[in-house]
Structures are given as structure tokens and as C-alpha cells.
Amino acid sequence: MIEMAEFATEMTFPPFVASLWFAPHSPPESSMRKPVLSVAFAALLASASSGMPTAPAAAAPLAVQADAVRSVIVLPAPKAGRTRPLVAVIADSAGAETTDFLIPYGVLKDSGVADVVGLSTADGPLQLKMAVKIQPDQTTARFDVAQPAGADIVIVPAQLHPKSPALVDWIRKQAAQGAVIVSICEGARVVAAAGLLDGKRATTHFAALEQLEKAYPKTTWVRDRRWVQDGRVISTTGVSASIPASLALIEAIAGRQAAEATAARLGAGDWSPRHRTAEFKVERSDYFVGVANLAAVWKHETVEAPLQAGVDEIALALQADAWRRGLRTKVVVAGSGPVRSRHGLTILPDAPHKADAIVLTTPAGGSAAVLDWTLAEMTHRYGPETARLAWLGMEYGREDGARH
């Protein structure tokens, strides 16, 4: 059982999550004065201005994706001296959303079609939200020294502090060097804060669309598209869109066959932009279930995600993220020390394994298939109402057939 104060604190993520519950322009500190249950429940809804710089003259122009039915991403060739793209997945030192960060990192590395590096704006371990602590591969400062030409692709997860100056300035600089910027879920807040969505089409988590329409009226916010490309900026819907977006990038880099092979290994499905935003709507009953789950501290459980060398970071992210979004479960990454994941990322444990712990298992069928399995397990353990909270938070397509 988890103490209520501890659970609520861990489920509070201002501003990129708490702002979904409070007024769009409220400062982060004002949100902390609201009822703690309301702040905590807001976590289920999400993962989570300067002028736009121009691309350097040497960069080849990339056509604006104005066609709403386009089903493939178009990327420029890698920068001079590279045989394949250099992809940077970036997090502010205050933290980023777990799945938004780990899925693109793992999927793109699994494909073998790009060089992928996980970055943070500062030294030291990085606590991802909803769970999982990592040691990023590099800081942005070291990356800039090692790669003065910048990345080819920058992936921007939802962030704890989407207007972090260090983060926004670095992304703006990468865009000015010709990088394609890809926001995952509410990573769109960061890209918008950098001025890179002005005059462009974009999408984001369903629960943030109305708020971002008010905050960034120069952007055309798109519904019914799982990912949207407008020139050198790509954006996605909610958390689970990190899988199809990553596969679409693989197809753009190396062709359909490479994407199909990666999808088959991971047990992933369709990666088209097909999506139905109207499928996702937070009902009054969802609020009641969420608040009731938070209040019923005697029903809270702690489960362990075992941490061993070669751990599948894709499956770990999906499990930890989904279980936490039901607002009944604390996920502890349990192990004896830091390990290297299946695709080479250093992951740190939260605590040693406990002999009497409830331990999560990873089913067969591929990394991406874990999400279906986890939602089924949550339904069995807590009921469909609680599993629905996780489904909504992950914005995981059902009616459109876009299952992963």
C-alpha cells in the first residue's frame, strides 16, 4: 500500500500534465494550490515565443505536407559525411515522459537504420515520468561538441518543463541547422514554445488540443491524424503514437521493407496516420473513477518491473506507463544496480527486489504487444473502468484499427 501523500506527489507533473486540468495560462506554482486529488488525476490525460529560425541555405528544401491523406513521412538526406541519419532523443534535466522517450529510442535502434543517441540538458541520472530512471548517453553540450553539424532528426517527448530555456534554445538551434523536429504527444508544447509551429499544421495528445489551440493560435491544430508532417516539423497524437511514428520514420529512412521487418519483430501493427480523435473523450464517470482510485489508498498496490541486463526498454516503458495511469499502482523498477538495456541505454533501479513483491512479467509476441496484454491484465485485476483510464491516457486507437 502507498501512502496517499506519496502517491499523489508522484502523480503530479506540472506543467505538462497539471495544465490539462487547470487554466491554460496558470503558472506552475498556482497549480500546486489546487486540490491534490485533482492534480494527481490529471496525470491520466497526458504523457505529460520567438520567431521561427530559417533553415541554412545549404539545406535542401522539404515540401510542406499539406495533403491530409498523405500516408508516408518524407525526410531529407542525411547531412554531409553521414551514411545514415543521426537521431537525437532529447529530455530536459527535469524529466520527460517515459514512453515518449524510450519507445523512439528503442524502436529506431532496433531497426538499425539510424544512429540514435539519448540526450539530456544536464549531467546525471534522468527520472522519466511515469516511471523509469535512466543515464542518458550524452548531455546536449557534449553532443554539440561532438556533432557541430547537429542532428538529422530530433525527437522531442512531452517534458515536465516544456518551456525550459535550455531545452527550447537547443531545439531551436537544431532546427536552424536543418534538423527535422519530431514532437511526440505533448512534446508539441516544447516545439510550439520554440516558435517552430507558427504557421504550421500540428497535432498533440487529444486532451491538450483545445488548450494548445488557445495558447498557440498561429498553429493549425489537426484532429483525426496520428501524425502530421509540415515541412521539417512532425508531430504526433498521444503517448502510444510513439510506436507508429517511429515506424513511419524507419520507412522514410530505409523503405517499407525495413519498417515491416521492424514491426514484425516488435509485434507492432499499422503505422499509418489513421486515427479517430473523437474516440477519446474523458467522461464524467472517468473523473469519478480516477478520484475514487486515488482516494482508496487501502487498495493501492506496488508492483515491480524487474531490471536485468538486456531488459527490453520498449516493453518496460509500455508496462510502467500503462499501470501507473490506472491510478491504483506504483511501479518500482527493481534491481541490484544499473544495467544496459536491449538497445544499449543505461537504466537505473529504484530499489532492490523484494521477495514478496508482485512482479510484472513480459508476455511473448513482441515488445509492442505488451500494451494490449497490460490493458487486459489491468481489466482483470482492477476492472474495465480503471483500465479505461490507462487507455485514454495512452490515446491508444481501437475503433480505427490502429492497434500496436
C-alpha positions as CSV (number, residue, x, y, z in Angstrom):
1,M,0.0,0.0,0.0
2,I,1.2,3.5,-0.8
3,E,0.6,6.5,1.5
4,M,-1.8,9.0,-0.2
5,A,0.6,11.9,0.0
6,E,3.4,9.9,-1.6
7,F,1.2,8.6,-4.4
8,A,-0.3,12.0,-5.2
9,T,3.1,13.6,-5.2
10,E,4.4,11.1,-7.7
11,M,1.4,11.6,-9.9
12,T,1.8,15.4,-10.1
13,F,3.5,16.6,-13.2
14,P,3.1,20.3,-13.6
15,P,3.1,22.0,-16.1
16,F,2.7,19.5,-18.9
17,V,0.2,17.3,-17.1
18,A,-1.3,19.5,-14.4
19,S,-2.0,22.2,-17.0
20,L,-4.5,19.9,-18.6
21,W,-6.7,20.2,-15.5
22,F,-6.1,23.9,-14.7
23,A,-6.4,27.2,-16.7
24,P,-4.2,27.1,-19.8
25,H,-2.1,30.1,-18.7
26,S,-1.8,29.4,-15.0
27,P,1.8,29.4,-13.8
28,P,3.0,26.0,-12.5
29,E,3.1,27.2,-8.9
30,S,-0.5,28.2,-8.9
31,S,-1.5,24.6,-9.8
32,M,0.1,23.3,-6.7
33,R,-2.5,25.2,-4.6
34,K,-5.4,23.2,-6.2
35,P,-6.7,20.0,-4.5
36,V,-4.1,17.3,-4.7
37,L,-6.5,14.7,-5.9
38,S,-7.4,16.9,-8.9
39,V,-3.7,17.5,-9.7
40,A,-2.9,13.8,-9.4
41,F,-5.9,12.6,-11.5
42,A,-4.8,15.0,-14.3
43,A,-1.9,12.6,-14.9
44,L,-4.1,10.2,-16.7
45,L,-4.8,12.7,-19.5
46,A,-1.3,13.0,-20.9
47,S,2.0,11.6,-21.1
48,A,2.6,15.0,-19.9
49,S,7.7,32.8,-28.5
50,S,10.5,33.6,-30.6
51,G,10.4,33.8,-34.4
52,M,10.9,30.5,-36.2
53,P,14.5,30.1,-37.4
54,T,15.1,29.5,-41.0
55,A,17.0,26.5,-42.4
56,P,20.5,27.2,-43.6
57,A,20.9,27.9,-47.2
58,A,22.8,24.7,-47.8
59,A,19.8,22.6,-46.7
60,A,17.6,21.1,-49.4
61,P,14.0,22.3,-49.3
62,L,11.5,19.9,-48.0
63,A,8.0,20.1,-49.3
64,V,5.2,21.1,-46.9
65,Q,2.9,18.1,-46.2
66,A,-0.3,19.9,-47.0
67,D,-2.1,16.8,-48.2
68,A,-4.2,15.5,-45.3
69,V,-4.3,12.0,-46.8
70,R,-0.5,11.6,-47.2
71,S,0.5,8.3,-45.6
72,V,4.3,8.5,-45.6
73,I,6.8,10.8,-44.0
74,V,9.4,12.5,-46.3
75,L,12.9,13.1,-44.9
76,P,15.9,14.9,-46.4
77,A,19.1,13.0,-47.0
78,P,21.5,12.7,-44.0
79,K,23.9,15.6,-43.5
80,A,27.2,15.6,-45.3
81,G,29.6,12.9,-44.3
82,R,26.9,10.6,-42.9
83,T,25.6,7.4,-44.5
84,R,22.5,7.3,-42.3
85,P,20.6,9.8,-40.1
86,L,21.8,10.8,-36.7
87,V,18.7,10.9,-34.4
88,A,18.7,12.6,-31.0
89,V,16.0,11.9,-28.4
90,I,16.0,14.9,-26.1
91,A,14.9,15.4,-22.5
92,D,15.1,18.3,-20.2
93,S,17.0,17.5,-17.0
94,A,13.7,17.9,-15.0
95,G,12.3,14.9,-16.8
96,A,10.4,13.7,-19.8
97,E,7.5,11.2,-20.4
98,T,8.7,7.6,-20.2
99,T,7.1,6.1,-23.3
100,D,7.7,9.2,-25.4
101,F,11.4,8.9,-24.8
102,L,12.1,5.2,-24.6
103,I,9.9,4.0,-27.5
104,P,11.5,6.1,-30.3
105,Y,14.9,5.3,-28.8
106,G,14.3,1.5,-28.7
107,V,12.3,1.2,-32.0
108,L,14.8,3.2,-34.1
109,K,17.8,1.4,-32.6
110,D,16.1,-2.0,-33.2
111,S,15.7,-1.1,-36.9
112,G,19.4,-0.5,-37.4
113,V,18.7,2.2,-40.0
114,A,19.9,5.2,-37.9
115,D,22.4,6.2,-35.3
116,V,20.4,7.1,-32.1
117,V,21.5,9.0,-29.0
118,G,19.6,9.8,-25.9
119,L,20.3,13.3,-24.6
120,S,19.6,15.4,-21.5
121,T,20.2,19.1,-20.9
122,A,22.4,18.4,-17.9
123,D,24.7,15.7,-16.4
124,G,23.5,13.0,-14.1
125,P,20.6,10.5,-14.0
126,L,17.3,11.4,-15.5
127,Q,14.0,10.5,-13.9
128,L,11.4,9.8,-16.6
129,K,7.7,10.1,-15.9
130,M,5.5,8.0,-15.3
131,A,8.5,5.8,-14.2
132,V,12.0,4.6,-15.0
133,K,15.3,6.3,-14.3
134,I,18.0,6.4,-17.0
135,Q,21.5,7.7,-17.5
136,P,21.3,9.5,-20.9
137,D,24.0,8.8,-23.4
138,Q,25.2,12.4,-23.5
139,T,24.4,15.9,-22.5
140,T,23.4,18.4,-25.1
141,A,26.6,20.3,-24.5
142,R,28.8,17.2,-25.3
143,F,26.7,16.4,-28.3
144,D,27.2,19.8,-29.7
145,V,30.9,19.5,-29.4
146,A,31.0,16.0,-31.0
147,Q,28.4,16.9,-33.7
148,P,28.8,20.5,-34.7
149,A,26.6,20.0,-37.7
150,G,23.8,18.9,-35.4
151,A,21.4,16.0,-35.6
152,D,19.4,15.0,-38.7
153,I,16.3,14.2,-36.6
154,V,15.5,15.5,-33.1
155,I,12.7,13.7,-31.2
156,V,11.0,15.7,-28.5
157,P,9.0,13.9,-25.9
158,A,6.5,15.5,-23.5
159,Q,8.5,17.3,-20.8
160,L,8.0,18.2,-17.2
161,H,9.0,21.8,-18.0
162,P,8.1,22.4,-21.7
163,K,9.4,26.0,-21.6
164,S,12.8,25.1,-20.1
165,P,15.2,27.7,-21.7
166,A,18.0,25.2,-22.1
167,L,15.7,22.7,-23.9
168,V,13.8,25.3,-26.1
169,D,17.0,27.1,-27.1
170,W,18.7,23.8,-28.0
171,I,15.8,22.6,-30.2
172,R,15.6,26.0,-31.9
173,K,19.3,25.8,-32.7
174,Q,18.9,22.3,-34.1
175,A,16.1,23.4,-36.3
176,A,18.2,26.3,-37.6
177,Q,20.9,23.7,-38.5
178,G,18.3,21.9,-40.7
179,A,17.2,19.1,-38.3
180,V,13.7,17.6,-38.7
181,I,12.0,18.1,-35.4
182,V,9.6,15.4,-34.2
183,S,7.3,16.0,-31.2
184,I,5.8,13.0,-29.5
185,C,2.5,13.6,-27.7
186,E,2.8,16.9,-25.7
187,G,6.3,17.4,-26.9
188,A,4.3,19.8,-29.2
189,R,4.3,22.2,-26.2
190,V,8.1,22.4,-26.4
191,V,8.2,22.8,-30.2
192,A,5.5,25.4,-30.1
193,A,7.3,27.3,-27.3
194,A,10.4,27.4,-29.6
195,G,8.2,29.1,-32.3
196,L,8.6,26.2,-34.7
197,L,4.9,25.5,-35.1
198,D,3.9,29.1,-36.1
199,G,2.0,28.9,-39.4
200,K,2.2,25.1,-39.5
201,R,-0.2,22.2,-39.1
202,A,0.4,20.0,-36.0
203,T,-1.3,17.6,-33.6
204,T,-0.8,16.5,-30.0
205,H,-2.5,14.5,-27.2
206,F,-6.3,14.7,-27.6
207,A,-6.7,16.2,-24.1
208,A,-4.3,19.1,-24.8
209,L,-5.7,20.1,-28.2
210,E,-8.2,22.8,-27.1
211,Q,-5.7,24.3,-24.7
212,L,-2.9,24.5,-27.3
213,E,-5.3,26.0,-29.8
214,K,-5.8,28.9,-27.4
215,A,-2.1,29.1,-26.4
216,Y,-0.8,28.9,-29.9
217,P,-3.4,30.3,-32.4
218,K,-0.8,30.7,-35.2
219,T,-0.8,26.9,-35.5
220,T,-3.5,24.8,-37.2
221,W,-4.2,22.0,-34.7
222,V,-5.2,18.9,-36.6
223,R,-7.5,16.1,-35.4
224,D,-8.0,12.6,-36.9
225,R,-4.3,12.2,-37.8
226,R,-2.0,10.1,-35.7
227,W,1.0,12.0,-37.0
228,V,1.2,15.2,-39.1
229,Q,4.2,16.4,-41.1
230,D,4.5,20.1,-42.2
231,G,7.9,20.6,-43.8
232,R,10.7,19.9,-41.3
233,V,8.3,19.5,-38.3
234,I,6.4,16.3,-37.5
235,S,4.0,15.9,-34.6
236,T,2.0,13.0,-33.1
237,T,-1.1,12.4,-31.0
238,G,-0.9,10.8,-27.6
239,V,1.7,8.5,-26.0
240,S,1.1,5.3,-27.9
241,A,1.6,7.1,-31.2
242,S,5.4,6.9,-30.4
243,I,5.3,3.4,-32.0
244,P,3.7,4.1,-35.3
245,A,5.6,7.4,-35.6
246,S,8.9,5.6,-35.1
247,L,8.0,3.0,-37.7
248,A,6.9,5.8,-40.2
249,L,10.4,7.3,-39.7
250,I,12.0,4.0,-40.4
251,E,10.0,3.7,-43.6
252,A,11.1,7.2,-44.6
253,I,14.8,6.4,-43.9
254,A,15.1,2.9,-45.3
255,G,11.9,1.9,-47.1
256,R,8.8,-0.1,-46.5
257,Q,10.6,-3.4,-46.1
258,A,12.7,-2.2,-43.2
259,A,9.7,-0.8,-41.4
260,E,7.7,-4.0,-42.0
261,A,10.6,-6.1,-40.6
262,T,10.9,-3.9,-37.5
263,A,7.2,-4.0,-36.9
264,A,7.2,-7.8,-37.2
265,R,10.0,-8.2,-34.7
266,L,8.2,-5.9,-32.2
267,G,4.7,-7.3,-32.8
268,A,3.5,-3.8,-33.9
269,G,0.7,-3.1,-36.3
270,D,-0.4,-0.3,-38.6
271,W,1.8,2.8,-38.6
272,S,-0.3,4.9,-41.0
273,P,-1.6,8.3,-39.8
274,R,-5.1,6.9,-39.5
275,H,-6.7,8.0,-36.2
276,R,-10.1,8.9,-34.8
277,T,-9.8,11.7,-32.2
278,A,-13.5,11.6,-31.3
279,E,-12.9,8.0,-30.0
280,F,-11.1,9.6,-27.0
281,K,-13.3,11.6,-24.6
282,V,-13.0,11.9,-20.8
283,E,-16.4,11.3,-19.4
284,R,-17.7,12.4,-16.0
285,S,-17.5,8.7,-14.9
286,D,-13.8,8.7,-15.7
287,Y,-13.2,11.6,-13.3
288,F,-15.2,9.7,-10.6
289,V,-13.2,6.5,-11.1
290,G,-9.9,8.4,-11.1
291,V,-10.6,10.3,-7.9
292,A,-12.0,7.2,-6.2
293,N,-8.9,5.2,-7.2
294,L,-6.6,7.9,-5.7
295,A,-8.7,8.2,-2.5
296,A,-8.8,4.4,-1.9
297,V,-5.3,4.2,-0.5
298,W,-6.0,0.8,1.0
299,K,-6.4,-0.6,-2.5
300,H,-3.1,0.8,-3.8
301,E,-0.5,-1.7,-4.9
302,T,3.2,-1.6,-5.6
303,V,4.4,-3.8,-8.4
304,E,8.0,-4.5,-9.5
305,A,9.3,-4.2,-13.0
306,P,12.4,-6.5,-12.9
307,L,15.6,-4.9,-14.1
308,Q,18.2,-7.2,-15.7
309,A,20.9,-6.8,-18.3
310,G,19.3,-6.7,-21.7
311,V,16.0,-5.5,-20.4
312,D,13.6,-4.6,-23.2
313,E,13.2,-0.8,-22.7
314,I,10.2,-0.7,-25.1
315,A,8.2,-3.3,-23.1
316,L,9.3,-1.7,-19.8
317,A,8.1,1.7,-20.9
318,L,4.7,0.5,-22.0
319,Q,4.1,-1.6,-18.9
320,A,5.2,1.0,-16.4
321,D,3.4,3.8,-18.1
322,A,0.1,2.0,-18.5
323,W,0.0,0.6,-15.0
324,R,0.6,4.0,-13.4
325,R,-2.2,5.6,-15.4
326,G,-4.8,3.5,-13.7
327,L,-4.1,5.5,-10.5
328,R,-4.0,2.3,-8.4
329,T,-0.5,1.1,-8.9
330,K,3.0,2.3,-8.1
331,V,5.6,0.7,-10.4
332,V,9.1,0.2,-8.9
333,V,11.9,-0.7,-11.3
334,A,13.7,-3.3,-9.1
335,G,17.3,-4.5,-9.5
336,S,20.7,-4.7,-7.9
337,G,22.3,-1.9,-10.0
338,P,22.4,-0.1,-13.3
339,V,22.1,-2.3,-16.4
340,R,22.4,-1.8,-20.2
341,S,19.0,-2.3,-21.9
342,R,18.5,-4.4,-25.1
343,H,19.3,-1.4,-27.2
344,G,22.2,0.0,-25.1
345,L,20.6,2.6,-22.8
346,T,21.7,2.6,-19.2
347,I,18.7,2.1,-16.8
348,L,18.9,2.5,-13.1
349,P,16.9,0.7,-10.4
350,D,14.6,2.3,-8.0
351,A,15.1,-0.3,-5.3
352,P,16.3,-3.9,-4.7
353,H,13.9,-6.7,-5.4
354,K,11.6,-7.7,-2.6
355,A,10.9,-11.4,-2.1
356,D,7.2,-10.9,-1.6
357,A,6.7,-8.4,-4.4
358,I,4.2,-8.5,-7.2
359,V,6.4,-8.8,-10.3
360,L,5.4,-7.8,-13.8
361,T,6.1,-10.4,-16.5
362,T,6.6,-9.7,-20.2
363,P,4.5,-11.8,-22.5
364,A,5.6,-13.3,-25.7
365,G,4.6,-11.7,-29.0
366,G,7.0,-8.8,-29.3
367,S,7.7,-5.6,-27.3
368,A,4.8,-3.5,-28.7
369,A,2.3,-6.3,-28.0
370,V,2.8,-5.6,-24.2
371,L,0.4,-2.8,-24.3
372,D,-2.6,-4.9,-25.3
373,W,-1.6,-7.5,-22.7
374,T,-1.1,-4.9,-19.9
375,L,-4.6,-3.4,-20.6
376,A,-6.1,-6.9,-20.4
377,E,-4.3,-7.5,-17.1
378,M,-5.5,-4.2,-15.7
379,T,-9.0,-5.1,-16.7
380,H,-8.8,-8.4,-15.0
381,R,-7.2,-7.0,-11.8
382,Y,-9.0,-3.7,-11.4
383,G,-11.9,-3.7,-13.7
384,P,-12.6,-2.1,-17.1
385,E,-13.2,1.4,-15.7
386,T,-9.6,1.6,-14.3
387,A,-8.1,0.1,-17.5
388,R,-10.0,2.7,-19.4
389,L,-8.1,5.4,-17.6
390,A,-4.8,3.9,-18.9
391,W,-6.3,3.5,-22.4
392,L,-7.3,7.2,-22.5
393,G,-4.0,8.4,-21.1
394,M,-2.1,6.4,-23.7
395,E,-4.5,7.5,-26.5
396,Y,-4.4,4.0,-27.9
397,G,-6.5,3.6,-31.1
398,R,-9.2,0.9,-31.2
399,E,-12.1,1.9,-33.5
400,D,-9.7,2.9,-36.3
401,G,-8.0,-0.5,-36.2
402,A,-4.6,1.1,-35.5
403,R,-3.6,-1.4,-32.8
404,H,0.0,-1.9,-31.9
